[in-house]
Structure formats: structure tokens, C-alpha cells
Amino acid sequence: MFKKNNLYCRFLKGYIISGHKIKGVHLSDVQITSLNLLGDISNDSKYSLNYNLKTNDMVFFDNHRIFHGRTAFKDFSDGDKKREMLRVWIKTSPQ
């Protein structure tokens, strides 16, 4: 969707492919190529930012404006040191 000439979207390639399979709607070669290209571009280090969250760090972003992902991590086995993640959805009124 476009708002004030800015693109807002979510790119969940796996969901797109699964949804088409569930509905029995085949993706064309052009659609598959486009999904792969968007995935490649979004994972290109020229267009990405990597960072390590530290204790008490917080990140806020709009899922429709920023593609994001997470890498694997090794957690502590000690319950006092285990990672805790709190996910919050903040809904604002349409602009």
C-alpha cells in the first residue's frame, strides 16, 4: 500500500508461498523470480544493518516500513541469565 507516495508492506516469503499452496494457486515463474529477487536484495549487506542487542536494549520499528529478521543465538542455561524477550504491538491511528 502507498501512503503519501511511500510504500508500506510486509515481506514474508514463506507465508506468501504457503498461502498459495494452501489455496491451490500456483505462483508463476515471474512471481517466484520476483520473490527470490526481493529476498536477495533484502538480505544484501549493502542494504542491511546488523547489531547485537545487549542487556536492557530496546528496538522499535514499524513492520510495514522495515524488513527485519533475527539470527540464531545461544542462550544461558541458568534461569537468572536466560534471555527474556517482550514483544509489544503498538497501534497508532491511520495517518
N, CA, C and O of each residue as an XYZ file, in Angstrom:
380
protein
N       0.847     -1.154      0.000
C       0.000      0.000      0.000
C       0.900      1.226      0.000
O       2.002      1.202      0.547
N       0.426      2.274     -0.607
C       1.171      3.533     -0.641
C       0.455      4.566      0.213
O      -0.767      4.697      0.147
N       1.216      5.297      1.012
C       0.729      6.443      1.779
C       1.650      7.601      1.461
O       2.857      7.518      1.691
N       1.100      8.667      0.939
C       1.901      9.848      0.596
C       3.124      9.459     -0.234
O       4.237      9.911      0.034
N       2.904      8.619     -1.240
C       3.937      8.160     -2.165
C       5.022      7.296     -1.529
O       6.067      7.082     -2.143
N       4.801      6.795     -0.317
C       5.745      5.893      0.323
C       5.134      4.496      0.387
O       3.966      4.339      0.742
N       5.934      3.477      0.038
C       5.473      2.104      0.058
C       5.490      1.564      1.480
O       6.471      1.731      2.204
N       4.406      0.918      1.875
C       4.302      0.236      3.166
C       3.940     -1.211      2.860
O       2.944     -1.468      2.184
N       4.731     -2.152      3.347
C       4.435     -3.558      3.073
C       5.118     -4.446      4.107
O       5.925     -3.989      4.916
N       4.771     -5.712      4.054
C       5.471     -6.733      4.828
C       5.907     -7.796      3.834
O       5.153     -8.146      2.927
N       7.088     -8.297      3.996
C       7.598     -9.336      3.108
C       7.846    -10.592      3.918
O       8.849    -10.706      4.622
N       6.934    -11.521      3.812
C       7.045    -12.807      4.495
C       6.975    -13.887      3.413
O       5.924    -14.479      3.170
N       8.102    -14.122      2.783
C       8.166    -15.015      1.624
C       7.546    -16.386      1.929
O       6.771    -16.910      1.129
N       7.883    -16.951      3.061
C       7.346    -18.262      3.430
C       5.827    -18.249      3.531
O       5.164    -19.196      3.107
N       5.274    -17.177      4.092
C       3.815    -17.057      4.209
C       3.177    -16.929      2.824
O       2.122    -17.507      2.564
N       3.816    -16.178      1.954
C       3.280    -15.990      0.601
C       3.236    -17.339     -0.123
O       2.220    -17.695     -0.719
N       4.324    -18.073     -0.069
C       4.395    -19.369     -0.748
C       3.406    -20.351     -0.121
O       2.671    -21.030     -0.839
N       3.381    -20.432      1.212
C       2.462    -21.348      1.902
C       1.006    -21.008      1.613
O       0.188    -21.899      1.383
N       0.688    -19.727      1.624
C      -0.689    -19.306      1.359
C      -1.148    -19.714     -0.028
O      -2.292    -20.132     -0.210
N      -0.266    -19.595     -1.002
C      -0.610    -20.013     -2.362
C      -0.796    -21.525     -2.440
O      -1.692    -22.008     -3.132
N       0.056    -22.276     -1.725
C      -0.084    -23.742     -1.716
C      -1.407    -24.151     -1.072
O      -2.114    -25.013     -1.592
N      -1.737    -23.531      0.057
C      -2.989    -23.849      0.754
C      -4.189    -23.596     -0.148
O      -5.127    -24.392     -0.188
N      -4.152    -22.491     -0.863
C      -5.263    -22.131     -1.750
C      -5.216    -22.856     -3.093
O      -6.156    -22.758     -3.882
N      -4.129    -23.584     -3.358
C      -4.001    -24.287     -4.623
C      -3.779    -23.352     -5.794
O      -4.118    -23.682     -6.930
N      -3.215    -22.193     -5.526
C      -2.930    -21.204     -6.567
C      -1.425    -21.217     -6.816
O      -0.638    -20.899     -5.924
N      -1.037    -21.578     -8.008
C       0.381    -21.667     -8.334
C       0.953    -20.283     -8.623
O       0.326    -19.451     -9.280
N       2.155    -20.065     -8.114
C       2.881    -18.841     -8.437
C       3.529    -19.009     -9.804
O       4.054    -20.076    -10.123
N       3.492    -17.958    -10.604
C       4.129    -18.002    -11.921
C       5.646    -17.929    -11.747
O       6.147    -17.589    -10.675
N       6.358    -18.253    -12.815
C       7.822    -18.151    -12.783
C       8.256    -16.716    -12.483
O       9.219    -16.499    -11.748
N       7.553    -15.744    -13.045
C       7.878    -14.330    -12.800
C       7.652    -13.988    -11.325
O       8.459    -13.277    -10.726
N       6.572    -14.484    -10.742
C       6.308    -14.208     -9.322
C       7.373    -14.847     -8.432
O       7.847    -14.216     -7.488
N       7.747    -16.074     -8.719
C       8.781    -16.759     -7.930
C      10.115    -16.032     -8.074
O      10.821    -15.831     -7.086
N      10.461    -15.641     -9.290
C      11.696    -14.887     -9.523
C      11.663    -13.571     -8.758
O      12.673    -13.170     -8.179
N      10.522    -12.897     -8.747
C      10.384    -11.622     -8.032
C      10.543    -11.812     -6.535
O      11.225    -11.019     -5.885
N       9.926    -12.852     -5.972
C      10.072    -13.130     -4.534
C      11.531    -13.419     -4.194
O      12.055    -12.925     -3.195
N      12.179    -14.222     -5.031
C      13.592    -14.540     -4.790
C      14.469    -13.297     -4.878
O      15.376    -13.113     -4.066
N      14.198    -12.443     -5.862
C      14.978    -11.214     -6.018
C      14.784    -10.278     -4.827
O      15.750     -9.708     -4.319
N      13.549    -10.121     -4.386
C      13.294     -9.268     -3.221
C      13.983     -9.839     -1.987
O      14.536     -9.088     -1.183
N      13.954    -11.155     -1.833
C      14.667    -11.792     -0.723
C      16.166    -11.557     -0.804
O      16.807    -11.252      0.202
N      16.724    -11.698     -2.000
C      18.166    -11.471     -2.176
C      18.542    -10.025     -1.872
O      19.533     -9.769     -1.188
N      17.760     -9.086     -2.376
C      18.049     -7.665     -2.142
C      17.939     -7.341     -0.654
O      18.787     -6.636     -0.108
N      16.912     -7.846     -0.005
C      16.707     -7.508      1.405
C      17.756     -8.145      2.317
O      17.955     -7.691      3.443
N      18.430     -9.198      1.833
C      19.492     -9.829      2.623
C      20.888     -9.371      2.224
O      21.878     -9.827      2.798
N      20.975     -8.484      1.255
C      22.263     -7.980      0.795
C      22.852     -7.051      1.849
O      22.167     -6.152      2.337
N      24.108     -7.260      2.200
C      24.742     -6.459      3.252
C      24.795     -4.966      2.911
O      24.940     -4.136      3.809
N      24.678     -4.613      1.620
C      24.662     -3.193      1.246
C      23.406     -2.497      1.773
O      23.398     -1.280      1.959
N      22.354     -3.268      2.011
C      21.076     -2.683      2.405
C      20.637     -3.117      3.795
O      19.471     -2.954      4.154
N      21.549     -3.663      4.574
C      21.148     -4.161      5.887
C      22.030     -3.602      6.994
O      23.140     -3.123      6.766
N      21.500     -3.683      8.167
C      22.190     -3.243      9.375
C      22.173     -4.414     10.342
O      21.120     -5.003     10.587
N      23.308     -4.749     10.883
C      23.405     -5.819     11.870
C      23.861     -5.234     13.196
O      24.723     -4.356     13.232
N      23.297     -5.712     14.260
C      23.697     -5.237     15.576
C      23.399     -6.312     16.597
O      22.565     -7.188     16.366
N      24.081     -6.243     17.725
C      23.875     -7.168     18.829
C      23.156     -6.427     19.946
O      23.627     -5.398     20.431
N      22.020     -6.959     20.342
C      21.309     -6.362     21.473
C      22.017     -6.751     22.762
O      22.422     -7.899     22.949
N      22.152     -5.791     23.624
C      22.775     -6.025     24.922
C      21.715     -5.881     26.012
O      20.590     -5.470     25.729
N      22.053     -6.204     27.213
C      21.124     -6.118     28.328
C      20.437     -4.755     28.345
O      21.083     -3.710     28.268
N      19.127     -4.794     28.446
C      18.259     -3.610     28.522
C      18.136     -2.828     27.214
O      17.533     -1.755     27.201
N      18.689     -3.338     26.118
C      18.494     -2.681     24.822
C      17.058     -2.882     24.359
O      16.439     -3.908     24.642
N      16.542     -1.898     23.649
C      15.214     -1.981     23.062
C      15.281     -1.526     21.615
O      16.075     -0.657     21.254
N      14.437     -2.128     20.801
C      14.355     -1.755     19.394
C      12.891     -1.527     19.066
O      12.036     -2.346     19.402
N      12.607     -0.418     18.412
C      11.249     -0.112     17.973
C      11.294      0.154     16.478
O      12.153      0.896     16.002
N      10.389     -0.438     15.747
C      10.292     -0.159     14.321
C       8.907     -0.531     13.828
O       8.150     -1.223     14.509
N       8.597     -0.070     12.660
C       7.305     -0.317     12.029
C       7.463     -1.494     11.068
O       8.228     -1.414     10.107
N       6.746     -2.583     11.326
C       6.840     -3.780     10.489
C       6.508     -3.533      9.025
O       6.898     -4.320      8.162
N       5.800     -2.461      8.736
C       5.429     -2.168      7.358
C       6.433     -1.245      6.663
O       6.289     -0.955      5.475
N       7.426     -0.794      7.382
C       8.425      0.112      6.805
C       9.827     -0.485      6.786
O      10.671     -0.054      6.000
N      10.084     -1.473      7.643
C      11.426     -2.037      7.754
C      11.346     -3.557      7.701
O      10.643     -4.177      8.498
N      12.073     -4.156      6.752
C      12.193     -5.608      6.742
C      13.169     -5.966      7.852
O      14.185     -5.292      8.022
N      12.883     -6.997      8.595
C      13.776     -7.352      9.693
C      13.787     -8.853      9.911
O      12.902     -9.574      9.449
N      14.774     -9.292     10.602
C      14.892    -10.702     10.937
C      15.797    -10.855     12.148
O      16.310     -9.877     12.693
N      15.977    -12.078     12.545
C      16.821    -12.367     13.694
C      17.759    -13.510     13.336
O      17.423    -14.388     12.541
N      18.910    -13.479     13.922
C      19.849    -14.578     13.736
C      19.777    -15.482     14.959
O      19.217    -15.109     15.990
N      20.343    -16.659     14.834
C      20.335    -17.617     15.942
C      21.185    -17.082     17.095
O      22.087    -16.269     16.893
N      20.888    -17.543     18.283
C      21.680    -17.161     19.446
C      21.765    -18.355     20.379
O      20.931    -19.258     20.318
N      22.757    -18.362     21.230
C      22.900    -19.415     22.234
C      22.558    -18.802     23.577
O      23.203    -17.853     24.023
N      21.549    -19.348     24.211
C      21.071    -18.805     25.482
C      21.793    -19.480     26.648
O      22.353    -20.566     26.501
N      21.772    -18.833     27.786
C      22.318    -19.396     29.011
C      21.372    -20.468     29.540
O      20.160    -20.372     29.351
N      21.912    -21.483     30.198
C      21.045    -22.492     30.810
C      20.577    -22.036     32.187
O      19.538    -22.487     32.670
N      21.339    -21.143     32.821
C      20.983    -20.598     34.132
C      19.750    -19.705     33.991
O      19.744    -18.759     33.203
N      18.706    -20.017     34.764
C      17.450    -19.271     34.676
C      17.600    -17.781     34.936
O      16.850    -16.982     34.376
N      18.558    -17.389     35.779
C      18.761    -15.966     36.073
C      19.417    -15.218     34.911
O      19.331    -13.993     34.828
N      20.059    -15.946     34.033
C      20.757    -15.307     32.914
C      20.033    -15.509     31.585
O      20.428    -14.939     30.568
N      18.973    -16.320     31.591
C      18.262    -16.595     30.341
C      17.732    -15.323     29.717
O      17.332    -14.390     30.413
N      17.735    -15.298     28.415
C      17.225    -14.165     27.655
C      15.719    -14.061     27.853
O      15.013    -15.069     27.889
N      15.244    -12.847     27.979
C      13.807    -12.594     28.051
C      13.470    -11.570     26.980
O      14.088    -10.509     26.889
N      12.488    -11.910     26.181
C      12.083    -11.003     25.115
C      10.618    -10.664     25.304
O       9.772    -11.544     25.465
N      10.344     -9.407     25.283
C       8.974     -8.922     25.401
C       8.602     -8.299     24.071
O       9.274     -7.381     23.601
N       7.543     -8.789     23.469
C       7.081     -8.245     22.188
C       5.829     -7.422     22.464
O       4.918     -7.850     23.173
N       5.815     -6.241     21.889
C       4.701     -5.327     22.083
C       4.211     -4.838     20.730
O       5.010     -4.474     19.868
N       2.907     -4.830     20.547
C       2.323     -4.269     19.339
C       1.730     -2.921     19.701
O       0.892     -2.827     20.598
N       2.150     -1.899     19.021
C       1.656     -0.552     19.259
C       0.881     -0.127     18.012
O       1.446     -0.030     16.922
N      -0.378      0.116     18.181
C      -1.203      0.513     17.043
C      -1.472      2.008     17.143
O      -1.930      2.512     18.169
N      -1.178      2.694     16.057
C      -1.450      4.112     16.012
C      -2.595      4.354     15.052
O      -2.913      3.496     14.229
N      -3.201      5.488     15.151
C      -4.294      5.783     14.236
C      -3.727      6.042     12.841
O      -2.612      6.547     12.706
N      -4.493      5.696     11.801
C      -4.012      5.904     10.424
C      -3.691      7.364     10.174
O      -4.347      8.267     10.694
N      -2.669      7.571      9.369
C      -2.246      8.947      9.070
C      -2.675      9.347      7.692
O      -2.408     10.471      7.264
